[in-house]
Amino acid sequence: MQINIECPSEYLTGMSGCQSLYPFDYTGRWVIDSLSFQTNVRKHGPIGPGSNFSFSFPMNGGKIVGFHLRAGNYLNAIGVYVKPFCRASSCALNPIDDPVEIQEQIDAIKDAFPRDPGPWGGISSGKKWDDGVFSAVKQIQLHVYERANAMNSIQFEYVTRDRRRVWMPRHGFNRGGIVKKIDIDECKNEYLIGVAGFYGPVDGINNGLDVIRSITFYSNKGKYGPFGDENGTYFSSISSRGKVVGFHGSSGSYLNSLGVHVEYF
């Protein structure tokens, strides 16, 4: 389907849509299954069947001037670049004519689906998974296999945009081991801001391929961990202001790799 916008009098002012789990062969991966585009004149869409997990980005005082996305066989994530309309009092002092300068000048990049640092670890091994994007991370259950000094599996509970709590599938294999439970206290306005750790091969397991060996979770109130063996190659997602709103990675017999979805402030 093609949408024609009658420039220059018509321009994009918003986008909305729905996401759902991959519908044909469950892999834990989210896809965009519906999109609508709003201009200053009319609405185009919805295009696609839609689902219960919706998102929207209405642009007030500006227009959409570009898109960024993540895709494989399907469209997994989409975000927008925006250009604000400057006020008469500020245009003379700080004209904003180049959309490329928006982020540096006014921090104006907005994401319907946030960008995703990582994954770190054995990215070429294991089965890829993506929990998707939520409002917040509520709980984490981590299975640590001490005999191998590696992460067996990990599982997350999230809070959806409509405040429902939902557990996503466990990623990795449960051999027992030690279970570490982390509860993020939303009542105290706590939220995750990043993850750090170490990855590398472990003798005698996973055919010598890299696995996550240690993880530390950081919130705006403190840190949880480290869990596991702090040996190997160091990684960290803590480079920008924002909060973690989802995880992605790969796993098989162990947790092979881990990355985050970040909602930037």
DRENPA-3360 file (N, C-alpha, C; in nm, 2 decimals, always signed):
BEGIN
1 = MQINIECP = +0.08/-0.12/+0.00/+0.00/+0.00/+0.00/+0.09/+0.12/+0.00 ~ +0.05/+0.22/-0.08/+0.13/+0.35/-0.09/+0.04/+0.46/-0.04 ~ +0.11/+0.55/+0.04/+0.04/+0.67/+0.10/+0.11/+0.79/+0.03 ~ +0.03/+0.88/-0.02/+0.08/+1.00/-0.09/+0.04/+1.12/+0.00 ~ +0.14/+1.20/+0.03/+0.12/+1.32/+0.12/+0.14/+1.44/+0.03 ~ +0.04/+1.53/+0.02/+0.04/+1.64/-0.07/+0.13/+1.76/-0.01 ~ +0.26/+1.74/-0.03/+0.35/+1.85/+0.01/+0.34/+1.97/-0.08 ~ +0.37/+2.09/-0.03/+0.42/+2.12/+0.11/+0.31/+2.15/+0.21;
9 = SEYLTGMS = +0.18/+2.16/+0.16/+0.07/+2.20/+0.25/+0.04/+2.09/+0.35 ~ +0.06/+1.96/+0.32/+0.03/+1.85/+0.41/+0.16/+1.79/+0.46 ~ +0.16/+1.75/+0.59/+0.28/+1.69/+0.65/+0.24/+1.60/+0.76 ~ +0.33/+1.51/+0.79/+0.30/+1.41/+0.90/+0.31/+1.47/+1.04 ~ +0.22/+1.44/+1.12/+0.21/+1.49/+1.26/+0.21/+1.38/+1.36 ~ +0.19/+1.26/+1.32/+0.18/+1.15/+1.42/+0.18/+1.01/+1.36 ~ +0.20/+0.91/+1.44/+0.20/+0.77/+1.40/+0.15/+0.69/+1.52 ~ +0.08/+0.59/+1.48/+0.03/+0.49/+1.59/+0.02/+0.35/+1.52;
17 = GCQSLYPF = +0.01/+0.25/+1.61/+0.00/+0.12/+1.56/-0.01/+0.01/+1.67 ~ +0.01/-0.11/+1.63/+0.00/-0.22/+1.72/+0.11/-0.32/+1.70 ~ +0.15/-0.39/+1.80/+0.26/-0.49/+1.79/+0.20/-0.63/+1.85 ~ +0.26/-0.73/+1.80/+0.22/-0.87/+1.85/+0.34/-0.96/+1.84 ~ +0.33/-1.08/+1.90/+0.43/-1.18/+1.89/+0.42/-1.24/+1.75 ~ +0.54/-1.28/+1.70/+0.55/-1.34/+1.56/+0.44/-1.45/+1.55 ~ +0.35/-1.43/+1.45/+0.23/-1.51/+1.45/+0.23/-1.65/+1.40 ~ +0.34/-1.69/+1.33/+0.34/-1.82/+1.26/+0.42/-1.92/+1.32;
25 = DYTGRWVI = +0.54/-1.88/+1.38/+0.63/-1.98/+1.44/+0.68/-1.91/+1.57 ~ +0.63/-1.94/+1.68/+0.66/-1.86/+1.80/+0.81/-1.86/+1.83 ~ +0.87/-1.74/+1.83/+1.01/-1.73/+1.86/+1.03/-1.63/+1.97 ~ +0.93/-1.57/+2.03/+0.95/-1.47/+2.13/+0.98/-1.33/+2.07 ~ +0.96/-1.32/+1.93/+1.00/-1.19/+1.86/+0.87/-1.11/+1.83 ~ +0.88/-0.98/+1.86/+0.76/-0.90/+1.83/+0.77/-0.84/+1.69 ~ +0.65/-0.82/+1.63/+0.65/-0.76/+1.50/+0.54/-0.65/+1.50 ~ +0.55/-0.55/+1.41/+0.45/-0.45/+1.39/+0.34/-0.51/+1.30;
33 = DSLSFQTN = +0.22/-0.51/+1.35/+0.11/-0.57/+1.27/+0.01/-0.47/+1.23 ~ +0.02/-0.34/+1.27/-0.07/-0.24/+1.22/+0.00/-0.10/+1.23 ~ -0.03/-0.01/+1.14/+0.02/+0.12/+1.14/-0.08/+0.22/+1.09 ~ -0.08/+0.34/+1.15/-0.16/+0.45/+1.10/-0.08/+0.57/+1.10 ~ -0.10/+0.66/+1.01/-0.02/+0.78/+0.99/-0.12/+0.90/+0.99 ~ -0.09/+1.00/+1.08/-0.17/+1.12/+1.09/-0.10/+1.24/+1.03 ~ -0.17/+1.31/+0.94/-0.11/+1.44/+0.89/-0.19/+1.55/+0.95 ~ -0.15/+1.67/+0.91/-0.23/+1.79/+0.96/-0.36/+1.80/+0.89;
41 = VRKHGPIG = -0.39/+1.71/+0.79/-0.51/+1.72/+0.71/-0.60/+1.60/+0.73 ~ -0.54/+1.48/+0.75/-0.62/+1.36/+0.75/-0.54/+1.24/+0.81 ~ -0.61/+1.13/+0.83/-0.55/+1.01/+0.88/-0.54/+0.90/+0.77 ~ -0.43/+0.83/+0.77/-0.41/+0.73/+0.67/-0.40/+0.60/+0.75 ~ -0.50/+0.50/+0.73/-0.49/+0.38/+0.81/-0.61/+0.37/+0.90 ~ -0.61/+0.26/+0.98/-0.50/+0.17/+1.01/-0.48/+0.07/+0.89 ~ -0.35/+0.03/+0.88/-0.31/-0.06/+0.78/-0.26/-0.19/+0.85 ~ -0.33/-0.30/+0.84/-0.30/-0.42/+0.91/-0.41/-0.46/+1.01;
49 = PGSNFSFS = -0.41/-0.58/+1.06/-0.51/-0.63/+1.15/-0.52/-0.57/+1.29 ~ -0.40/-0.53/+1.35/-0.40/-0.47/+1.48/-0.40/-0.58/+1.59 ~ -0.38/-0.54/+1.71/-0.38/-0.63/+1.83/-0.40/-0.55/+1.95 ~ -0.39/-0.61/+2.07/-0.41/-0.54/+2.20/-0.30/-0.46/+2.24 ~ -0.18/-0.48/+2.19/-0.06/-0.40/+2.23/-0.04/-0.28/+2.14 ~ -0.08/-0.17/+2.18/-0.08/-0.05/+2.09/+0.03/+0.05/+2.14 ~ +0.07/+0.13/+2.04/+0.16/+0.24/+2.07/+0.11/+0.36/+1.99 ~ +0.16/+0.48/+2.03/+0.12/+0.60/+1.95/+0.23/+0.71/+1.98;
57 = FPMNGGKI = +0.25/+0.79/+1.88/+0.33/+0.91/+1.89/+0.26/+1.03/+1.82 ~ +0.19/+1.11/+1.90/+0.13/+1.23/+1.84/+0.24/+1.34/+1.85 ~ +0.26/+1.41/+1.75/+0.36/+1.52/+1.75/+0.29/+1.65/+1.76 ~ +0.31/+1.72/+1.87/+0.25/+1.85/+1.90/+0.36/+1.96/+1.88 ~ +0.32/+2.05/+1.79/+0.41/+2.16/+1.76/+0.53/+2.13/+1.67 ~ +0.51/+2.03/+1.58/+0.62/+2.00/+1.49/+0.57/+1.90/+1.39 ~ +0.66/+1.84/+1.31/+0.63/+1.75/+1.21/+0.73/+1.63/+1.20 ~ +0.69/+1.52/+1.15/+0.78/+1.40/+1.14/+0.86/+1.42/+1.01;
65 = VGFHLRAG = +1.00/+1.41/+1.02/+1.08/+1.43/+0.90/+1.17/+1.31/+0.86 ~ +1.15/+1.20/+0.94/+1.23/+1.08/+0.90/+1.19/+0.97/+0.99 ~ +1.24/+0.85/+0.95/+1.21/+0.72/+1.03/+1.34/+0.64/+1.05 ~ +1.34/+0.56/+1.15/+1.44/+0.46/+1.17/+1.37/+0.34/+1.22 ~ +1.43/+0.22/+1.19/+1.35/+0.10/+1.22/+1.45/-0.02/+1.23 ~ +1.39/-0.13/+1.27/+1.46/-0.26/+1.28/+1.37/-0.37/+1.22 ~ +1.43/-0.45/+1.13/+1.35/-0.54/+1.05/+1.44/-0.66/+1.01 ~ +1.37/-0.77/+0.99/+1.43/-0.89/+0.94/+1.33/-0.94/+0.83;
73 = NYLNAIGV = +1.27/-1.05/+0.84/+1.16/-1.09/+0.75/+1.04/-1.01/+0.77 ~ +1.02/-0.95/+0.89/+0.91/-0.86/+0.92/+0.96/-0.73/+0.98 ~ +0.87/-0.63/+0.99/+0.91/-0.51/+1.06/+0.89/-0.53/+1.21 ~ +1.00/-0.52/+1.28/+1.00/-0.55/+1.42/+0.99/-0.42/+1.51 ~ +1.04/-0.31/+1.46/+1.04/-0.18/+1.54/+1.05/-0.06/+1.45 ~ +0.98/+0.05/+1.49/+0.99/+0.17/+1.41/+0.99/+0.29/+1.50 ~ +1.06/+0.39/+1.46/+1.07/+0.51/+1.54/+1.07/+0.63/+1.44 ~ +1.07/+0.75/+1.50/+1.06/+0.87/+1.41/+1.16/+0.98/+1.45;
81 = YVKPFCRA = +1.20/+1.06/+1.35/+1.27/+1.18/+1.38/+1.17/+1.30/+1.36 ~ +1.18/+1.40/+1.45/+1.08/+1.51/+1.44/+1.16/+1.64/+1.43 ~ +1.09/+1.74/+1.37/+1.14/+1.88/+1.36/+1.03/+1.97/+1.42 ~ +1.07/+2.04/+1.53/+0.97/+2.12/+1.59/+0.95/+2.25/+1.51 ~ +0.83/+2.31/+1.53/+0.81/+2.45/+1.48/+0.86/+2.55/+1.58 ~ +0.96/+2.62/+1.54/+1.01/+2.72/+1.64/+0.92/+2.84/+1.66 ~ +0.92/+2.89/+1.78/+0.84/+3.01/+1.81/+0.90/+3.13/+1.75 ~ +0.82/+3.23/+1.73/+0.87/+3.36/+1.66/+0.99/+3.42/+1.75;
89 = SSCALNPI = +0.98/+3.41/+1.88/+1.08/+3.47/+1.97/+1.21/+3.40/+1.96 ~ +1.21/+3.27/+1.93/+1.33/+3.19/+1.93/+1.39/+3.17/+1.79 ~ +1.31/+3.18/+1.69/+1.36/+3.15/+1.55/+1.47/+3.25/+1.51 ~ +1.47/+3.37/+1.55/+1.57/+3.47/+1.52/+1.70/+3.43/+1.58 ~ +1.70/+3.37/+1.70/+1.82/+3.34/+1.77/+1.87/+3.20/+1.74 ~ +1.78/+3.10/+1.73/+1.83/+2.97/+1.71/+1.74/+2.90/+1.60 ~ +1.76/+2.94/+1.48/+1.69/+2.87/+1.37/+1.73/+2.73/+1.36 ~ +1.63/+2.64/+1.34/+1.65/+2.49/+1.32/+1.61/+2.45/+1.18;
97 = DDPVEIQE = +1.71/+2.45/+1.09/+1.68/+2.43/+0.95/+1.72/+2.29/+0.91 ~ +1.81/+2.22/+0.98/+1.86/+2.09/+0.94/+1.81/+1.98/+1.04 ~ +1.72/+1.89/+0.99/+1.68/+1.78/+1.08/+1.79/+1.70/+1.15 ~ +1.91/+1.69/+1.09/+2.01/+1.62/+1.14/+2.06/+1.68/+1.28 ~ +2.04/+1.81/+1.29/+2.08/+1.88/+1.41/+1.99/+1.88/+1.53 ~ +1.87/+1.82/+1.50/+1.76/+1.82/+1.60/+1.81/+1.76/+1.74 ~ +1.87/+1.64/+1.73/+1.90/+1.57/+1.85/+2.00/+1.65/+1.94 ~ +2.10/+1.71/+1.87/+2.20/+1.79/+1.95/+2.14/+1.91/+2.00;
105 = QIDAIKDA = +2.05/+1.98/+1.93/+2.00/+2.11/+1.97/+1.89/+2.10/+2.07 ~ +1.80/+2.01/+2.05/+1.68/+2.01/+2.14/+1.64/+1.87/+2.19 ~ +1.73/+1.77/+2.17/+1.70/+1.64/+2.22/+1.57/+1.59/+2.17 ~ +1.54/+1.60/+2.04/+1.40/+1.58/+1.99/+1.37/+1.45/+1.92 ~ +1.46/+1.35/+1.93/+1.43/+1.23/+1.87/+1.34/+1.15/+1.96 ~ +1.23/+1.11/+1.90/+1.12/+1.04/+1.98/+1.11/+0.90/+1.92 ~ +1.09/+0.80/+2.00/+1.08/+0.66/+1.96/+0.94/+0.60/+1.99 ~ +0.87/+0.55/+1.89/+0.75/+0.47/+1.91/+0.80/+0.34/+1.97;
113 = FPRDPGPW = +0.91/+0.29/+1.91/+0.98/+0.17/+1.97/+1.13/+0.21/+1.99 ~ +1.17/+0.21/+2.12/+1.31/+0.26/+2.15/+1.41/+0.18/+2.08 ~ +1.53/+0.24/+2.07/+1.65/+0.17/+2.01/+1.70/+0.07/+2.11 ~ +1.78/-0.02/+2.05/+1.82/-0.14/+2.13/+1.97/-0.17/+2.13 ~ +2.04/-0.12/+2.23/+2.19/-0.15/+2.25/+2.21/-0.30/+2.26 ~ +2.32/-0.35/+2.21/+2.35/-0.49/+2.22/+2.29/-0.57/+2.10 ~ +2.29/-0.70/+2.10/+2.33/-0.78/+2.22/+2.48/-0.80/+2.23 ~ +2.52/-0.84/+2.35/+2.66/-0.87/+2.38/+2.67/-1.02/+2.42;
121 = GGISSGKK = +2.78/-1.08/+2.37/+2.80/-1.22/+2.40/+2.82/-1.30/+2.28 ~ +2.77/-1.42/+2.28/+2.78/-1.51/+2.17/+2.67/-1.49/+2.07 ~ +2.68/-1.38/+1.99/+2.57/-1.34/+1.91/+2.55/-1.43/+1.79 ~ +2.65/-1.52/+1.76/+2.64/-1.61/+1.65/+2.59/-1.75/+1.69 ~ +2.56/-1.77/+1.82/+2.51/-1.90/+1.87/+2.38/-1.88/+1.94 ~ +2.31/-1.99/+1.95/+2.18/-1.99/+2.02/+2.07/-1.94/+1.93 ~ +1.95/-1.95/+1.99/+1.83/-1.90/+1.92/+1.80/-1.76/+1.96 ~ +1.78/-1.67/+1.86/+1.75/-1.53/+1.89/+1.61/-1.52/+1.95;
129 = WDDGVFSA = +1.60/-1.42/+2.04/+1.47/-1.39/+2.10/+1.46/-1.24/+2.13 ~ +1.34/-1.19/+2.14/+1.32/-1.05/+2.16/+1.19/-1.04/+2.24 ~ +1.20/-1.00/+2.37/+1.08/-0.98/+2.45/+0.99/-0.87/+2.40 ~ +1.04/-0.77/+2.33/+0.97/-0.65/+2.29/+0.99/-0.54/+2.38 ~ +0.90/-0.44/+2.37/+0.91/-0.31/+2.44/+0.79/-0.29/+2.53 ~ +0.82/-0.26/+2.66/+0.71/-0.24/+2.76/+0.72/-0.11/+2.83 ~ +0.64/-0.09/+2.93/+0.65/+0.04/+3.00/+0.76/+0.03/+3.10 ~ +0.78/-0.09/+3.16/+0.89/-0.10/+3.26/+0.92/-0.25/+3.29;
137 = VKQIQLHV = +1.03/-0.28/+3.35/+1.07/-0.41/+3.39/+1.03/-0.42/+3.54 ~ +0.96/-0.53/+3.58/+0.91/-0.55/+3.71/+1.00/-0.65/+3.79 ~ +1.02/-0.77/+3.73/+1.10/-0.87/+3.80/+1.19/-0.94/+3.71 ~ +1.30/-0.99/+3.76/+1.40/-1.07/+3.69/+1.43/-1.20/+3.77 ~ +1.43/-1.31/+3.70/+1.47/-1.44/+3.76/+1.59/-1.49/+3.68 ~ +1.70/-1.51/+3.74/+1.82/-1.55/+3.68/+1.87/-1.68/+3.74 ~ +1.90/-1.78/+3.65/+1.95/-1.91/+3.69/+2.10/-1.91/+3.67 ~ +2.17/-1.92/+3.77/+2.32/-1.92/+3.76/+2.37/-2.07/+3.78;
145 = YERANAMN = +2.44/-2.12/+3.68/+2.50/-2.25/+3.69/+2.64/-2.24/+3.74 ~ +2.66/-2.26/+3.87/+2.79/-2.23/+3.94/+2.90/-2.33/+3.89 ~ +2.87/-2.45/+3.86/+2.97/-2.54/+3.82/+3.04/-2.50/+3.69 ~ +2.97/-2.42/+3.61/+3.03/-2.38/+3.48/+3.06/-2.23/+3.49 ~ +3.02/-2.16/+3.60/+3.04/-2.01/+3.61/+2.97/-1.94/+3.49 ~ +2.85/-1.98/+3.46/+2.78/-1.92/+3.35/+2.63/-1.90/+3.38 ~ +2.56/-1.82/+3.30/+2.42/-1.80/+3.32/+2.34/-1.91/+3.24 ~ +2.26/-1.99/+3.32/+2.18/-2.09/+3.26/+2.07/-2.03/+3.18;
153 = SIQFEYVT = +1.99/-1.94/+3.25/+1.87/-1.89/+3.18/+1.83/-1.76/+3.25 ~ +1.74/-1.69/+3.18/+1.69/-1.56/+3.24/+1.54/-1.54/+3.20 ~ +1.46/-1.48/+3.28/+1.32/-1.46/+3.26/+1.28/-1.32/+3.32 ~ +1.19/-1.25/+3.24/+1.16/-1.12/+3.29/+1.00/-1.11/+3.30 ~ +0.96/-1.03/+3.40/+0.83/-0.99/+3.41/+0.82/-0.84/+3.38 ~ +0.73/-0.80/+3.29/+0.72/-0.66/+3.25/+0.59/-0.60/+3.29 ~ +0.58/-0.46/+3.29/+0.46/-0.39/+3.31/+0.42/-0.33/+3.17 ~ +0.30/-0.36/+3.12/+0.26/-0.31/+2.99/+0.22/-0.16/+3.00;
161 = RDRRRVWM = +0.19/-0.10/+2.89/+0.15/+0.04/+2.88/+0.02/+0.06/+2.96 ~ -0.07/-0.04/+2.96/-0.20/-0.03/+3.03/-0.19/-0.09/+3.17 ~ -0.06/-0.10/+3.22/-0.04/-0.13/+3.36/-0.06/-0.28/+3.40 ~ -0.07/-0.36/+3.30/-0.08/-0.51/+3.33/+0.06/-0.57/+3.35 ~ +0.07/-0.67/+3.43/+0.20/-0.74/+3.45/+0.20/-0.87/+3.37 ~ +0.31/-0.89/+3.30/+0.31/-1.01/+3.21/+0.45/-1.07/+3.22 ~ +0.46/-1.21/+3.23/+0.58/-1.28/+3.23/+0.61/-1.32/+3.09 ~ +0.73/-1.30/+3.04/+0.77/-1.35/+2.91/+0.84/-1.49/+2.93;
169 = PRHGFNRG = +0.85/-1.57/+2.82/+0.91/-1.70/+2.83/+1.06/-1.70/+2.89 ~ +1.10/-1.81/+2.95/+1.23/-1.82/+3.00/+1.33/-1.84/+2.88 ~ +1.44/-1.78/+2.89/+1.54/-1.79/+2.78/+1.66/-1.86/+2.83 ~ +1.69/-1.98/+2.77/+1.79/-2.06/+2.82/+1.74/-2.19/+2.88 ~ +1.82/-2.27/+2.94/+1.78/-2.40/+2.99/+1.80/-2.40/+3.14 ~ +1.70/-2.46/+3.21/+1.70/-2.46/+3.36/+1.76/-2.59/+3.41 ~ +1.88/-2.58/+3.46/+1.95/-2.70/+3.51/+1.93/-2.70/+3.67 ~ +1.86/-2.62/+3.72/+1.85/-2.60/+3.87/+1.93/-2.49/+3.91;
177 = GIVKKIDI = +2.05/-2.51/+3.96/+2.14/-2.41/+4.00/+2.09/-2.31/+4.10 ~ +2.14/-2.19/+4.10/+2.10/-2.09/+4.20/+2.01/-2.00/+4.13 ~ +1.89/-1.97/+4.19/+1.80/-1.87/+4.13/+1.81/-1.74/+4.20 ~ +1.84/-1.64/+4.13/+1.85/-1.50/+4.18/+1.72/-1.43/+4.13 ~ +1.66/-1.37/+4.23/+1.53/-1.29/+4.20/+1.55/-1.14/+4.23 ~ +1.51/-1.06/+4.14/+1.52/-0.92/+4.15/+1.39/-0.86/+4.13 ~ +1.34/-0.78/+4.23/+1.21/-0.71/+4.22/+1.23/-0.56/+4.22 ~ +1.19/-0.50/+4.11/+1.21/-0.35/+4.09/+1.09/-0.29/+4.15;
185 = DECKNEYL = +1.11/-0.20/+4.25/+1.00/-0.14/+4.33/+0.95/-0.01/+4.27 ~ +0.84/-0.03/+4.19/+0.78/+0.09/+4.13/+0.72/+0.18/+4.23 ~ +0.68/+0.13/+4.34/+0.62/+0.22/+4.45/+0.72/+0.32/+4.49 ~ +0.85/+0.29/+4.48/+0.95/+0.39/+4.52/+1.01/+0.46/+4.39 ~ +0.93/+0.45/+4.28/+0.98/+0.51/+4.16/+1.11/+0.46/+4.11 ~ +1.13/+0.33/+4.13/+1.26/+0.26/+4.09/+1.24/+0.21/+3.95 ~ +1.34/+0.22/+3.86/+1.34/+0.16/+3.73/+1.48/+0.12/+3.69 ~ +1.49/+0.03/+3.60/+1.62/-0.01/+3.55/+1.68/+0.09/+3.46;
193 = IGVAGFYG = +1.81/+0.12/+3.47/+1.88/+0.21/+3.38/+1.99/+0.14/+3.30 ~ +2.02/+0.02/+3.33/+2.12/-0.05/+3.24/+2.16/-0.18/+3.30 ~ +2.25/-0.25/+3.22/+2.30/-0.38/+3.25/+2.45/-0.38/+3.21 ~ +2.53/-0.45/+3.29/+2.67/-0.47/+3.26/+2.71/-0.62/+3.30 ~ +2.82/-0.66/+3.25/+2.86/-0.80/+3.28/+2.98/-0.84/+3.20 ~ +3.00/-0.97/+3.20/+3.12/-1.03/+3.12/+3.06/-1.15/+3.04 ~ +3.13/-1.17/+2.93/+3.09/-1.29/+2.85/+3.22/-1.35/+2.80 ~ +3.22/-1.48/+2.76/+3.33/-1.55/+2.71/+3.31/-1.70/+2.71;
201 = PVDGINNG = +3.40/-1.77/+2.65/+3.39/-1.92/+2.65/+3.42/-1.98/+2.78 ~ +3.36/-2.09/+2.81/+3.38/-2.17/+2.94/+3.43/-2.31/+2.90 ~ +3.54/-2.35/+2.95/+3.59/-2.48/+2.92/+3.49/-2.60/+2.94 ~ +3.47/-2.68/+2.84/+3.39/-2.80/+2.85/+3.24/-2.78/+2.83 ~ +3.19/-2.65/+2.80/+3.05/-2.63/+2.78/+3.03/-2.56/+2.65 ~ +2.91/-2.57/+2.59/+2.86/-2.49/+2.48/+2.96/-2.49/+2.36 ~ +3.03/-2.60/+2.35/+3.13/-2.62/+2.23/+3.23/-2.50/+2.22 ~ +3.26/-2.45/+2.34/+3.36/-2.34/+2.34/+3.31/-2.21/+2.29;
209 = LDVIRSIT = +3.18/-2.19/+2.27/+3.12/-2.06/+2.22/+3.10/-1.97/+2.34 ~ +3.09/-1.84/+2.31/+3.07/-1.74/+2.42/+2.94/-1.76/+2.48 ~ +2.93/-1.74/+2.61/+2.81/-1.73/+2.69/+2.82/-1.62/+2.79 ~ +2.71/-1.57/+2.84/+2.71/-1.47/+2.95/+2.76/-1.53/+3.08 ~ +2.87/-1.48/+3.13/+2.93/-1.54/+3.25/+2.89/-1.46/+3.38 ~ +2.86/-1.33/+3.36/+2.83/-1.25/+3.48/+2.73/-1.14/+3.44 ~ +2.64/-1.10/+3.52/+2.55/-0.99/+3.50/+2.53/-0.91/+3.62 ~ +2.53/-0.78/+3.60/+2.49/-0.68/+3.71/+2.38/-0.59/+3.65;
217 = FYSNKGKY = +2.27/-0.57/+3.72/+2.17/-0.48/+3.68/+2.17/-0.36/+3.76 ~ +2.16/-0.24/+3.70/+2.16/-0.11/+3.76/+2.02/-0.05/+3.75 ~ +1.98/+0.01/+3.86/+1.86/+0.09/+3.87/+1.89/+0.23/+3.91 ~ +1.79/+0.32/+3.91/+1.82/+0.45/+3.95/+1.83/+0.46/+4.10 ~ +1.81/+0.35/+4.17/+1.83/+0.35/+4.32/+1.96/+0.27/+4.36 ~ +2.02/+0.20/+4.27/+2.14/+0.12/+4.31/+2.17/+0.01/+4.21 ~ +2.23/-0.10/+4.26/+2.26/-0.20/+4.17/+2.23/-0.34/+4.23 ~ +2.21/-0.44/+4.14/+2.18/-0.58/+4.18/+2.29/-0.67/+4.12;
225 = GPFGDENG = +2.37/-0.73/+4.20/+2.48/-0.81/+4.15/+2.61/-0.76/+4.20 ~ +2.72/-0.81/+4.14/+2.72/-0.90/+4.02/+2.68/-1.04/+4.05 ~ +2.62/-1.11/+3.95/+2.59/-1.25/+3.96/+2.67/-1.33/+3.86 ~ +2.74/-1.43/+3.91/+2.82/-1.51/+3.82/+2.97/-1.48/+3.84 ~ +3.05/-1.52/+3.74/+3.19/-1.51/+3.74/+3.24/-1.39/+3.65 ~ +3.30/-1.29/+3.72/+3.34/-1.17/+3.64/+3.48/-1.20/+3.57 ~ +3.47/-1.28/+3.47/+3.59/-1.31/+3.39/+3.54/-1.31/+3.24 ~ +3.63/-1.26/+3.15/+3.60/-1.26/+3.01/+3.60/-1.12/+2.96;
233 = TYFSSISS = +3.52/-1.09/+2.86/+3.50/-0.96/+2.79/+3.39/-0.88/+2.86 ~ +3.43/-0.76/+2.90/+3.33/-0.67/+2.97/+3.24/-0.61/+2.87 ~ +3.11/-0.59/+2.91/+3.01/-0.51/+2.83/+2.93/-0.43/+2.93 ~ +2.87/-0.32/+2.87/+2.78/-0.23/+2.95/+2.69/-0.16/+2.86 ~ +2.56/-0.14/+2.90/+2.47/-0.07/+2.82/+2.45/+0.08/+2.88 ~ +2.52/+0.11/+2.98/+2.50/+0.24/+3.05/+2.58/+0.34/+2.99 ~ +2.52/+0.41/+2.88/+2.59/+0.51/+2.81/+2.51/+0.63/+2.79 ~ +2.38/+0.62/+2.81/+2.29/+0.74/+2.79/+2.18/+0.74/+2.89;
241 = RGKVVGFH = +2.12/+0.86/+2.91/+2.02/+0.87/+3.01/+1.89/+0.81/+2.96 ~ +1.83/+0.72/+3.04/+1.71/+0.65/+2.99/+1.68/+0.54/+3.08 ~ +1.58/+0.46/+3.05/+1.54/+0.34/+3.13/+1.53/+0.22/+3.04 ~ +1.56/+0.11/+3.10/+1.54/-0.02/+3.02/+1.40/-0.06/+3.02 ~ +1.34/-0.09/+2.90/+1.20/-0.12/+2.89/+1.18/-0.26/+2.82 ~ +1.29/-0.33/+2.80/+1.28/-0.46/+2.74/+1.42/-0.52/+2.72 ~ +1.42/-0.65/+2.69/+1.54/-0.72/+2.66/+1.53/-0.81/+2.54 ~ +1.65/-0.83/+2.47/+1.66/-0.92/+2.36/+1.79/-1.00/+2.37;
249 = GSSGSYLN = +1.81/-1.10/+2.29/+1.94/-1.17/+2.30/+1.93/-1.31/+2.23 ~ +2.00/-1.40/+2.27/+2.00/-1.54/+2.22/+2.03/-1.64/+2.33 ~ +1.98/-1.76/+2.31/+2.00/-1.86/+2.41/+1.98/-2.00/+2.35 ~ +2.04/-2.10/+2.42/+2.02/-2.24/+2.39/+2.03/-2.31/+2.52 ~ +2.14/-2.39/+2.53/+2.16/-2.46/+2.66/+2.20/-2.36/+2.77 ~ +2.25/-2.24/+2.73/+2.29/-2.13/+2.82/+2.23/-2.00/+2.76 ~ +2.25/-1.89/+2.84/+2.22/-1.76/+2.79/+2.34/-1.71/+2.71 ~ +2.33/-1.71/+2.58/+2.44/-1.68/+2.50/+2.47/-1.53/+2.48;
257 = SLGVHVEY = +2.37/-1.45/+2.47/+2.39/-1.31/+2.45/+2.27/-1.23/+2.51 ~ +2.29/-1.10/+2.54/+2.19/-1.02/+2.60/+2.20/-0.88/+2.55 ~ +2.09/-0.82/+2.52/+2.08/-0.67/+2.49/+1.96/-0.61/+2.55 ~ +1.95/-0.48/+2.54/+1.84/-0.41/+2.60/+1.77/-0.32/+2.50 ~ +1.64/-0.29/+2.53/+1.56/-0.19/+2.47/+1.56/-0.07/+2.56 ~ +1.60/+0.05/+2.52/+1.61/+0.17/+2.61/+1.52/+0.28/+2.56 ~ +1.45/+0.33/+2.66/+1.36/+0.45/+2.63/+1.44/+0.57/+2.68 ~ +1.49/+0.66/+2.59/+1.58/+0.76/+2.63/+1.50/+0.88/+2.68;
265 = F = +1.56/+0.95/+2.78/+1.50/+1.07/+2.84/+1.53/+1.19/+2.75;
% end
